[in-house]
Amino acid sequence: MAFSDHTSLSHLDERGHLRMVDVTEKSPTIREARAEGKIKMGQDVLEAIIKGETVKGNVLEAARIAGIMGAKKTWELIPLCHQLALTSINVEFEIEWDPPAIAIRSTVRATDKTGVEMEALTAVAIAALAIYDMCKALDKTMTIDQIRLVYKSGGKSGTFKRPSVPRTGGDES
């Protein structure tokens, strides 16, 4: 297998083999990442979640805990991720009615040698999966999508802010 530009991929060595990036010599800095995504569902399911009428209990609080736990376990789930001492994990939800969906947003912080982007993304993904699991008896057609990094700061690459995309109620890119 040929790697024409493996030097730009930090997880590849000079022979193109996978490796964990060596951050030994890096200095810890304050790192923050924010991610978002959503789970779309039928209006009846959304109403059941809001009214607390699902069989499995408080969907959003269970999903919040799942998202927090997912962020903490990112290093166990994603190959080559470093185990980080996360100092803050926040998972929030916003109800959307047209079309019916729950927007999920996470913010993760640490003072460490590498970024927390994967932890923020994992928090959103796991929270969405928990919502799906708790409501699948009501709607197996729920869709999880638009999971993306929206902000990151700290480290050598500096700050990233995703350009704003106007909300249209439909799919965003």
KAKA-V667210 format. One record per pair of residues at least 4 apart in sequence whose C-alpha atoms are under 8 Angstrom apart, sorted by sequence separation. I is the first residue (numbers start at 1). J is the second residue. If there is no record, write none. Layout:
# KAKA-V667210
i | j
I | J
I | J
This chain:
# KAKA-V667210
i | j
5 | 9
6 | 10
12 | 16
13 | 17
41 | 45
42 | 46
43 | 47
44 | 48
45 | 49
46 | 50
47 | 51
48 | 52
49 | 53
53 | 57
54 | 58
58 | 62
59 | 63
60 | 64
61 | 65
62 | 66
63 | 67
64 | 68
65 | 69
66 | 70
67 | 71
68 | 72
69 | 73
70 | 74
73 | 77
74 | 78
75 | 79
96 | 100
97 | 101
116 | 120
117 | 121
118 | 122
119 | 123
120 | 124
121 | 125
122 | 126
123 | 127
124 | 128
125 | 129
126 | 130
127 | 131
128 | 132
129 | 133
130 | 134
131 | 135
132 | 136
135 | 139
136 | 140
154 | 158
168 | 172
7 | 12
12 | 17
13 | 18
41 | 46
48 | 53
49 | 54
52 | 57
54 | 59
75 | 80
76 | 81
95 | 100
96 | 101
135 | 140
153 | 158
154 | 159
167 | 172
6 | 12
7 | 13
12 | 18
13 | 19
48 | 54
52 | 58
75 | 81
95 | 101
96 | 102
110 | 116
136 | 142
152 | 158
153 | 159
6 | 13
7 | 14
11 | 18
12 | 19
52 | 59
74 | 81
75 | 82
95 | 102
96 | 103
109 | 116
152 | 159
153 | 160
165 | 172
6 | 14
11 | 19
75 | 83
94 | 102
95 | 103
108 | 116
151 | 159
152 | 160
11 | 20
49 | 58
74 | 83
75 | 84
93 | 102
94 | 103
108 | 117
151 | 160
152 | 161
6 | 16
11 | 21
49 | 59
93 | 103
94 | 104
132 | 142
150 | 160
151 | 161
10 | 21
49 | 60
93 | 104
108 | 119
150 | 161
151 | 162
92 | 104
93 | 105
108 | 120
150 | 162
3 | 16
91 | 104
92 | 105
107 | 120
149 | 162
2 | 16
72 | 86
91 | 105
92 | 106
106 | 120
91 | 106
106 | 121
129 | 144
90 | 106
91 | 107
128 | 144
89 | 106
90 | 107
106 | 123
71 | 89
89 | 107
90 | 108
106 | 124
88 | 107
89 | 108
105 | 124
88 | 108
89 | 109
104 | 124
68 | 89
87 | 108
88 | 109
68 | 90
86 | 108
87 | 109
88 | 110
125 | 147
68 | 91
86 | 109
87 | 110
104 | 127
124 | 147
67 | 91
86 | 110
87 | 111
104 | 128
85 | 110
86 | 111
146 | 171
84 | 110
85 | 111
121 | 147
146 | 172
64 | 91
85 | 112
121 | 148
146 | 173
64 | 92
84 | 112
121 | 149
120 | 149
82 | 114
91 | 123
117 | 149
60 | 93
91 | 124
117 | 152
116 | 152
115 | 154
115 | 155
114 | 155
113 | 155
74 | 118
74 | 119
71 | 118
72 | 119
71 | 119
74 | 122
70 | 119
71 | 120
71 | 121
71 | 122
70 | 122
71 | 123
70 | 123
43 | 97
46 | 100
69 | 123
46 | 101
67 | 122
68 | 123
46 | 102
67 | 123
70 | 126
43 | 100
66 | 123
67 | 124
42 | 100
67 | 125
21 | 80
40 | 99
41 | 100
42 | 101
67 | 126
20 | 80
40 | 100
41 | 101
66 | 126
67 | 127
19 | 80
20 | 81
40 | 101
66 | 127
20 | 82
39 | 101
40 | 102
65 | 127
38 | 101
39 | 102
63 | 126
64 | 127
38 | 102
39 | 103
63 | 127
66 | 130
38 | 103
39 | 104
63 | 128
37 | 103
38 | 104
63 | 129
36 | 103
37 | 104
63 | 130
36 | 104
37 | 105
62 | 130
63 | 131
11 | 80
36 | 105
62 | 131
35 | 105
36 | 106
99 | 169
34 | 105
35 | 106
59 | 130
60 | 131
98 | 169
99 | 170
34 | 106
35 | 107
59 | 131
34 | 107
33 | 107
34 | 108
32 | 107
33 | 108
59 | 134
32 | 108
33 | 109
32 | 109
31 | 109
32 | 110
56 | 134
30 | 109
31 | 110
30 | 110
31 | 111
54 | 134
30 | 111
31 | 112
54 | 135
29 | 111
30 | 112
33 | 115
35 | 117
28 | 111
29 | 112
31 | 114
32 | 115
33 | 116
34 | 117
28 | 112
29 | 113
31 | 115
32 | 116
33 | 117
27 | 112
28 | 113
31 | 116
32 | 117
35 | 120
36 | 121
27 | 113
28 | 114
34 | 120
35 | 121
26 | 113
33 | 120
34 | 121
37 | 124
36 | 124
37 | 125
35 | 124
39 | 128
23 | 113
38 | 128
45 | 135
23 | 114
37 | 128
39 | 131
39 | 132
45 | 138
45 | 139
42 | 139
41 | 139
41 | 141
42 | 142
41 | 142
40 | 142
41 | 143
39 | 142
40 | 143
39 | 143
40 | 144
39 | 144
38 | 144
39 | 145
37 | 144
38 | 145
37 | 145
38 | 146
37 | 146
38 | 147
36 | 146
37 | 147
36 | 147
37 | 148
35 | 147
36 | 148
35 | 148
36 | 149
35 | 149
36 | 150
34 | 149
35 | 150
33 | 149
34 | 150
35 | 151
33 | 150
34 | 151
33 | 151
34 | 152
32 | 151
33 | 152
32 | 152
33 | 153
31 | 152
32 | 153
31 | 153
32 | 154
30 | 153
31 | 154
30 | 154
31 | 155
29 | 154
30 | 155
29 | 155
